[in-house]
Amino acid sequence: MVFNKFDLKGKNKGQLSVEFILIVLVVLVLIETIILPLRDYSENSVTDIAAVSYLENDISKIQSAINSLSAYSEGKLLVNVHVPEDSNFGFMRYNAQDVNAIYSYAYFSGDMNYPNCNNDWCEGQTYLGQVKLVPEEFDSDRGTGFVLYGPIDATLTITKLNNVITISK
């Protein structure tokens, strides 16, 4: 008699199915323990970097609008800003005339190697110059100004009238 290891009539019936199921089980365990956590971490990192990029882009749009209005005697521009979840975006006056645009973002991806970020927090500020803020609210920690709390999509109005640039929400 010739030995046939794939003889389905003998006592090894079903061994191939059991081996296949074990291999599939090992592959599923590997996917669950290695691939899915890495996917979640990558997704969180992309979300965090996108959020900080939105905030920095908002500041750039406002600076550009102020620079454009500086060249004219009067004008009005609308700037749309997107403030992501877990972030703040606003304007603070630190002395009688000068205003800074500020943002802060609490990220959740772990180690974020991005400018202005440390531990679990990103902060940034940019000097905008002598600008009037409307409304101007008082914050005992930061000074006067106003803040938009995310998530929100807002339109800011930047006007120039009588050589005074005003940012209002």
C-alpha positions in Angstrom: 0.0 0.0 0.0 1.3 3.4 -0.9 1.2 6.1 1.8 -0.9 9.1 0.9 -0.9 11.9 3.5 -4.0 13.5 2.0 -6.0 10.3 2.4 -9.4 11.5 3.5 -10.6 8.0 4.2 -8.2 7.4 7.0 -8.1 8.6 10.6 -6.6 12.1 9.7 -9.9 13.3 8.4 -10.4 16.9 9.4 -6.8 17.7 10.4 -6.4 20.1 7.4 -9.4 22.0 8.5 -8.2 22.3 12.1 -4.7 23.5 10.9 -6.4 26.1 8.7 -8.6 27.4 11.5 -5.5 27.7 13.8 -3.6 29.6 11.2 -6.5 32.0 10.7 -6.8 32.4 14.5 -3.1 33.3 14.8 -3.5 35.9 12.0 -6.5 37.5 13.6 -4.7 37.7 16.9 -1.8 39.5 15.2 -4.1 41.9 13.5 -5.9 42.7 16.8 -2.7 43.2 18.9 -0.4 44.9 16.5 -2.1 46.4 13.4 -5.2 48.0 15.0 -3.4 49.9 17.8 -0.9 51.3 15.2 -3.8 52.3 13.0 -5.5 54.2 15.9 -2.3 55.9 16.9 -1.7 57.0 13.3 -5.3 58.3 12.9 -5.0 60.3 16.1 -1.6 61.8 15.0 -3.1 62.9 11.7 -6.1 64.5 13.5 -3.8 66.4 15.9 -1.6 67.7 13.2 -4.6 68.7 11.1 -6.1 70.6 14.1 -2.9 72.6 14.8 -2.6 73.3 11.0 -6.1 74.7 11.0 -5.3 77.0 13.9 -2.1 78.3 12.3 -3.8 78.7 9.0 -6.5 80.8 10.7 -3.9 83.1 12.1 -2.3 83.4 8.6 -5.6 84.4 7.1 -6.2 87.1 9.7 -2.7 88.5 9.3 -3.2 88.6 5.5 -6.5 90.4 5.9 -5.0 93.0 8.2 -2.1 93.5 5.8 -4.5 93.9 2.9 -6.6 96.5 4.8 -3.5 98.4 5.9 -3.0 99.5 2.3 -6.5 101.0 2.0 -8.1 104.0 3.7 -11.3 102.0 4.5 -12.5 98.4 4.0 -14.1 95.3 5.3 -13.1 91.7 5.0 -14.7 88.5 6.3 -12.5 85.7 7.5 -13.8 82.2 8.1 -12.0 80.4 10.9 -12.3 76.7 11.9 -11.6 76.0 15.5 -11.3 72.2 16.0 -12.5 70.2 19.0 -10.4 70.5 22.2 -9.0 73.9 21.1 -9.3 77.6 21.7 -8.6 80.4 19.3 -8.7 84.1 20.2 -7.2 87.5 20.5 -5.6 89.0 23.6 -4.4 92.5 24.4 -1.4 92.6 26.6 -1.0 96.4 26.8 -2.9 99.4 25.8 -2.6 98.9 22.0 -0.9 95.6 21.0 -2.9 92.5 20.2 -1.7 88.9 19.8 -3.7 86.1 18.1 -3.4 83.0 20.3 -4.4 79.4 20.1 -4.2 76.3 22.3 -4.9 72.7 21.5 -5.0 69.6 23.8 -3.8 66.7 21.7 -4.3 63.0 22.4 -2.0 61.0 20.2 0.9 60.7 22.7 4.2 62.1 21.3 3.5 65.0 18.9 6.7 66.2 17.3 5.3 69.5 16.1 6.5 73.1 16.7 4.9 74.8 19.7 3.9 71.5 21.2 5.1 69.8 24.4 3.7 67.2 26.8 0.0 67.1 25.8 -0.6 70.7 24.8 0.1 72.9 21.8 0.1 76.7 22.1 1.0 79.5 19.7 0.7 83.2 19.5 1.3 85.8 16.8 1.7 89.5 17.1 -1.0 91.3 15.0 -0.2 94.9 15.9 -2.4 97.7 17.0 -5.9 96.4 16.5 -9.2 97.1 18.2 -11.2 94.1 19.4 -15.0 93.9 19.6 -16.2 92.6 22.0 -13.4 93.0 24.4 -13.8 90.7 27.4 -11.6 90.5 30.5 -9.7 87.4 31.4 -7.7 87.6 34.6 -5.0 85.2 33.3 -4.4 86.6 29.9 -5.7 90.2 29.7 -8.5 91.5 27.6 -9.8 90.1 24.3 -12.1 87.4 23.2 -11.8 83.6 22.7 -13.6 81.1 20.4 -14.0 77.7 22.0 -14.0 74.7 19.6 -15.5 73.0 17.9 -16.9 75.9 16.0 -16.8 77.5 12.5 -17.0 81.2 12.9 -16.8 84.3 10.6 -14.7 87.2 11.9 -15.2 90.7 10.5 -12.0 92.8 10.0 -12.7 96.4 9.2 -10.7 99.5 8.7 -12.4 102.8 9.4 -10.6 106.1 10.2 -7.2 104.4 10.3 -8.4 101.9 13.0 -8.4 98.2 12.2 -11.1 96.3 14.2 -11.6 92.5 14.6 -15.1 91.5 15.7 -16.9 88.2 16.0 
